[in-house]
Amino acid sequence: MELEVEHTSGIAVIKVTEVMVGDDTDELVTTVKQLLNDGIRQFIIDLSESGRLDSSGIGNLVVAYIEVTKQSGWLVTVMPSFFFESPLFGTSMLPSIIELFRSREEAMKAMLDPDGSPESTESGSSGCSTSAFVVLLLGTMILLTTRLS
């Protein structure tokens, strides 16, 4: 997995340029933690060109989200189009945990909107619950096995 980090208007945009699978996905969490230590609090994780995600990738995306929200930050994700096209999109529970966008432009607009702010969710700054995380991983595994090309 390769990551490209750009900074725009105080927002770190982390673009995943290859598949996000297996142990390599730990690099995302490491990068987010480094940026948090540098004072960055707004993140866009751009997976629009990643091609493939597995449970490790989704799991580390949620871990990155938890790390950011623990420090009162905001993390959103640009997902690949196949994720939105799948009939199992809603069963993954990812949309109930992390704000998802179809394009980087939509995500950037939401973050730069002066009236916009992260919506408070049940998970809030304390992270997602264990049961939500388990359902998320199970739903994601089903989604990935039936993925549309």
C-alpha positions in Angstrom: 0.0 0.0 0.0 1.3 3.4 -0.9 0.2 6.7 0.7 0.4 10.2 -0.7 -0.1 13.0 1.8 -1.2 16.5 0.7 -2.0 19.5 2.9 -4.8 21.8 1.7 -6.4 24.5 3.9 -5.2 22.8 7.1 -6.7 19.5 6.0 -4.5 16.4 5.5 -5.6 14.5 2.4 -4.2 10.9 2.6 -4.5 9.2 -0.8 -4.2 5.4 -0.9 -2.8 4.7 -4.3 -2.9 0.9 -4.2 -5.0 -1.9 -2.7 -5.7 -1.6 1.0 -5.3 -5.1 2.2 -3.4 -7.1 4.8 -0.8 -6.0 7.3 0.3 -3.1 5.0 -2.8 -1.2 6.2 -1.1 -0.4 9.5 0.8 2.3 7.7 -2.4 4.4 7.5 -2.8 4.4 11.3 0.9 5.3 11.7 0.6 8.2 9.3 -2.5 9.5 10.9 -0.8 9.4 14.3 2.2 11.2 13.0 0.0 14.0 11.5 -2.0 14.2 14.8 1.4 14.7 16.6 2.1 17.5 14.1 -1.1 19.3 15.1 -3.3 18.3 12.2 -7.0 17.6 13.2 -8.8 17.3 9.9 -8.3 14.4 7.6 -9.7 13.1 4.3 -8.7 9.5 3.6 -9.1 9.1 -0.2 -9.7 5.5 -1.1 -11.3 6.3 -4.5 -8.5 4.6 -6.5 -7.5 1.9 -4.0 -9.3 -0.8 -6.0 -9.7 -3.3 -3.2 -10.3 -3.2 0.6 -10.3 -6.1 3.0 -11.3 -6.4 6.7 -7.8 -5.3 7.7 -8.1 -2.1 5.6 -11.5 -1.3 6.9 -10.4 -2.1 10.5 -7.4 0.2 10.3 -9.6 2.9 8.8 -11.9 2.7 11.8 -8.8 2.7 14.1 -7.6 5.9 12.4 -11.0 7.4 12.9 -10.9 6.6 16.6 -7.5 8.1 17.0 -8.6 11.3 15.3 -11.8 11.6 17.3 -10.0 11.0 20.6 -8.1 14.2 19.8 -11.3 16.2 18.8 -10.5 15.8 15.1 -12.6 15.1 12.1 -11.9 12.3 9.6 -13.9 11.5 6.5 -13.4 9.0 3.8 -13.7 9.1 0.0 -14.8 5.5 -1.0 -14.4 3.7 -4.2 -17.5 3.7 -6.4 -18.0 -0.1 -6.1 -18.6 0.4 -2.3 -21.6 2.7 -3.0 -22.9 0.5 -5.9 -23.1 -2.7 -3.8 -26.5 -3.7 -2.4 -24.7 -4.5 0.8 -23.6 -0.9 1.2 -25.9 -0.2 4.2 -25.1 -3.5 5.9 -21.5 -2.7 6.5 -22.4 0.0 9.1 -19.4 2.0 7.9 -21.7 5.0 7.0 -22.9 5.1 10.6 -19.4 5.4 11.9 -17.4 7.5 9.4 -18.7 10.1 7.0 -18.3 8.8 3.5 -18.1 10.8 0.2 -18.1 9.8 -3.4 -15.4 12.4 -4.3 -12.6 14.3 -2.8 -14.3 17.6 -3.9 -17.4 16.7 -1.9 -15.4 15.8 1.2 -13.3 19.0 0.9 -16.4 21.1 0.5 -18.0 19.6 3.6 -14.9 20.3 5.6 -14.4 23.8 4.4 -18.1 24.9 4.7 -18.0 27.4 7.6 -21.4 26.2 8.7 -20.5 22.6 8.5 -19.2 20.6 11.4 -18.8 17.0 12.1 -22.1 15.5 12.9 -22.2 14.0 16.4 -22.8 10.2 16.2 -23.5 7.7 18.9 -19.8 6.8 18.8 -18.8 10.4 19.2 -15.3 11.2 20.4 -15.1 8.0 22.4 -14.9 5.8 19.2 -17.2 3.2 18.0 -18.6 0.4 20.2 -17.3 -3.1 20.1 -20.5 -4.4 18.7 -20.7 -1.8 16.0 -17.1 -2.6 15.1 -17.8 -6.4 14.9 -20.9 -5.8 12.7 -18.8 -3.4 10.5 -16.1 -6.0 9.9 -18.6 -8.8 9.2 -20.6 -6.5 6.8 -17.4 -5.4 5.1 -16.2 -9.0 4.6 -19.6 -9.9 3.0 -19.4 -6.7 0.9 -15.9 -7.5 -0.4 -16.8 -11.1 -1.3 -19.7 -9.8 -3.5 -17.9 -6.7 -4.7 -18.9 -5.2 -8.0 -16.1 -4.6 -10.5 
